[in-house]
Structure formats: C-alpha cells, structure tokens
C-alpha cells in the first residue's frame, strides 16, 4: 500500500479534511505520501546493500574496497562469499585453517600444509600446472602469510600413472604436446 493512500485512510474517519480530487488536503497528503514512499525504498535499498548476504551492487563494491586484495571478475555470489571470508578473519587468525580461509577469500584457490617448523607448502590441487594468474596469487599469498614462514610452491602435473589410469595410449599421447599431456584432465 502506498503511504498517501494510508494517510487518507487514517484521516478520513475524522471528517475534517476534504479529499476531493484537486483539494489542498489531498495534494498535501499525496506529496507527503510520495516522500514517505521514496524514503521507504531508500531504506529498503540501504538495508539490502548493508548486509553481506543480500548486497548486490553498491554495498558489495564498498565492502570490497575495504580489503587490500579483493579478487576481480567474480559473480555476486562469489563476491559475497569472499567478503564473508574476509570478515571471519580475526586478530588471532594465524592458524593454518584461518590463513587458508583468508587466501580463499582473496581468490587464491590453494591448499596450505605445514611441512616443518616455519615452513608452509602451497599447492593448487584443482589445477594442473601453474594456475592462471599465479603472479597475482603469489603476491597475495606472500602478503597474507606471516613473513617468518618459508613458502614452498608445489604444482601438480599429469604423471605416467595417471596417464595409464585415464586410459590414454601412446597414439593418444602422440597427438598431444608435452604441455597438453602434463595438464591433461579427462
């Protein structure tokens, strides 16, 4: 219901005002109602854009601007997930899982593992070879991980055992380049 209609409905029983078309009273209530309708829409938009789960445009852009390394080119759902990941990071977020969550929120789809005292293995299990955009990911990873950690990067390539498991023959391999074979996914 529009506010102008609601105001007329509330004041009509008093019998004091004239609500005939073109009357001053009706014009005043319609102007007030239009202003209230506009304010309601603004309030609804602001509420939607201020909550991570419902933000769509302006809210997501402003929230993303708060973070130093925010991945670009994400869908609305992925942006919401990344912002929520950043917001989960607290002052004591130097556990392996917390660092992992932070990197995922930054768009670095990698896996962290401790491989000794002050040593971390960073791998990319979803990607064969060096992932696209690795140079940017490396900057993000090295910026987020504490400086006392030695970082070792590991990249996955298709092995001979996997080639046999995929059912590839020498003939199949003869049609591929070395790069295509190393990055092969069935």
Buried (B, 14 or more C-beta within 10 A) or exposed (E): EEBBEEBBEEBEEEEEBEEEEEEEBBEEBBEEBEEBBEEEEEEEBEEBBEEBEEBEEEBBEEBBEEBEBBBEEBEEEEBBBBBBBBEEBEEEEEEEEBBBBBBBBBBBBBBBEEEEEEEBBBBBEEBBBBBEBBEBBBEBBEEBBEEEBEEEBEBBEBEEEBBEEEEBEEEEBEEBEEEEBBBBEE
